């Protein structure tokens, strides 16, 4: 079985695949992490937004998104299905997201907001803490920036 990575605008995704991506994000962020927030924040359909996902045999294993902001790019909503963890899925998605940001705008900063306990994991991809710790939905986060 081979894991394949895909990248697309939300409007170009098969509706069932889009549903599975959003379902995974809700399962991880809202249910598993008990963060009662609106995952469907409107940013997935912004101009230039790209959704990445990993799948194996038609099953969505993980997802991430790349957003364009004034003067920066932003990676977010990195989520992996529990059954796919420790298989390198999230790492492959992060590498693909960072590579895509470099393709889109090599001179722009790449930002993300990391759950604090994952800051060291994001550091493996070149990100460094770039601000003060804060709480989002009672989960400690830190802003991070890609060091290029």
C-alpha positions as CSV (number, residue, x, y, z in Angstrom):
1,X,0.0,0.0,0.0
2,X,1.3,3.4,-1.0
3,X,0.6,6.7,0.6
4,X,0.0,9.5,-1.9
5,X,0.0,13.2,-1.3
6,X,-2.4,15.5,-3.1
7,X,-2.8,19.3,-3.2
8,X,-5.8,21.2,-4.4
9,X,-8.1,24.2,-4.0
10,X,-11.2,23.2,-2.0
11,X,-13.4,23.9,-5.1
12,X,-11.4,21.4,-7.1
13,X,-11.7,18.5,-4.7
14,X,-14.1,15.7,-5.1
15,X,-16.9,16.5,-2.7
16,X,-16.5,13.2,-0.8
17,X,-12.7,13.8,-0.4
18,X,-13.4,17.3,0.9
19,X,-15.9,15.9,3.3
20,X,-13.3,13.4,4.6
21,X,-10.7,16.1,5.1
22,X,-13.1,18.2,7.1
23,X,-14.4,15.2,9.0
24,X,-10.8,14.3,10.0
25,X,-10.1,17.8,11.2
26,X,-13.2,17.8,13.3
27,X,-12.4,14.4,14.7
28,X,-8.9,15.5,15.7
29,X,-9.3,19.1,16.8
30,X,-12.9,19.3,18.1
31,X,-13.6,15.8,19.4
32,X,-10.2,14.3,20.3
33,X,-8.7,17.5,21.6
34,X,-12.0,18.8,23.0
35,X,-11.6,22.2,21.4
36,X,-15.0,23.6,20.9
37,X,-14.4,25.9,18.0
38,X,-15.7,26.3,14.5
39,X,-13.2,24.5,12.3
40,X,-15.0,25.7,9.2
41,X,-13.6,29.2,9.4
42,X,-14.0,30.2,5.8
43,X,-10.3,30.2,5.1
44,X,-10.3,26.9,3.2
45,X,-12.2,28.7,0.3
46,X,-10.2,31.9,0.3
47,X,-8.4,32.8,-3.0
48,X,-5.1,30.9,-3.2
49,X,-5.9,28.6,-0.3
50,X,-4.6,25.0,-0.9
51,X,-5.6,21.9,0.9
52,X,-3.1,19.1,1.2
53,X,-4.0,15.5,2.1
54,X,-2.4,12.1,2.3
55,X,-4.4,9.0,1.3
56,X,-3.9,5.3,1.1
57,X,-6.3,3.1,-0.9
58,X,-8.8,6.0,-1.0
59,X,-8.7,6.6,2.8
60,X,-7.7,10.1,4.0
61,X,-4.9,9.7,6.5
62,X,-3.9,13.3,7.1
63,X,-4.4,16.9,6.0
64,X,-2.9,20.3,6.1
65,X,-3.5,23.7,4.5
66,X,-1.5,26.5,3.0
67,X,-3.0,30.0,3.2
68,X,-1.9,33.3,1.6
69,X,-1.9,36.3,3.9
70,X,-0.8,39.8,3.3
71,X,3.0,39.6,3.3
72,X,3.2,35.9,4.4
73,X,2.1,32.4,3.9
74,X,0.6,30.3,6.6
75,X,0.5,26.5,7.2
76,X,-2.3,25.2,9.4
77,X,-4.8,22.6,10.2
78,X,-2.2,19.8,10.2
79,X,-4.0,16.7,11.4
80,X,-3.4,12.9,11.2
81,X,-5.9,10.1,11.7
82,X,-5.1,8.2,14.9
83,X,-4.6,5.0,13.0
84,X,-2.1,6.6,10.7
85,X,0.1,8.2,13.4
86,X,3.8,7.3,13.6
87,X,3.9,6.4,9.9
88,X,5.4,9.7,8.7
89,X,2.2,11.0,7.3
90,X,2.3,14.4,9.1
91,X,6.0,14.8,8.3
92,X,5.3,14.2,4.6
93,X,2.5,16.7,4.7
94,X,4.7,19.3,6.4
95,X,7.5,18.8,4.0
96,X,5.0,19.2,1.1
97,X,3.5,22.3,2.7
98,X,6.9,23.9,3.3
99,X,8.0,23.0,-0.3
100,X,4.8,24.5,-1.7
101,X,5.3,27.8,0.3
102,X,8.8,28.0,-1.2
103,X,7.5,27.5,-4.7
104,X,4.7,30.1,-4.2
105,X,6.8,32.8,-2.6
106,X,10.4,32.0,-1.6
107,X,10.9,35.5,-0.1
108,X,7.8,35.6,2.1
109,X,7.8,34.4,5.7
110,X,6.0,31.2,6.4
111,X,4.0,31.2,9.7
112,X,2.1,28.7,11.8
113,X,0.5,28.6,15.2
114,X,1.7,25.4,16.9
115,X,0.3,23.7,19.9
116,X,3.1,24.3,22.4
117,X,3.8,20.6,22.9
118,X,4.5,20.3,19.2
119,X,6.9,23.2,18.8
120,X,9.9,20.9,18.8
121,X,8.3,18.7,16.1
122,X,7.7,21.8,13.9
123,X,11.3,22.8,14.6
124,X,12.4,19.7,12.6
125,X,11.1,21.5,9.5
126,X,12.9,24.7,10.2
127,X,10.3,26.6,12.3
128,X,11.3,28.6,15.4
129,X,9.1,30.2,18.1
130,X,8.4,33.8,17.1
131,X,6.4,35.2,19.9
132,X,4.7,34.6,23.3
133,X,2.8,31.6,24.4
134,X,-1.0,32.1,24.3
135,X,-4.1,30.0,24.9
136,X,-6.5,29.0,22.1
137,X,-9.5,27.0,23.2
138,X,-7.6,26.3,26.5
139,X,-4.7,24.7,24.6
140,X,-1.3,26.4,24.9
141,X,0.0,27.6,21.5
142,X,3.1,29.4,20.2
143,X,3.5,31.4,17.0
144,X,6.3,30.0,14.8
145,X,8.1,31.2,11.7
146,X,10.1,29.3,9.2
147,X,13.8,30.2,9.4
148,X,15.1,30.4,5.8
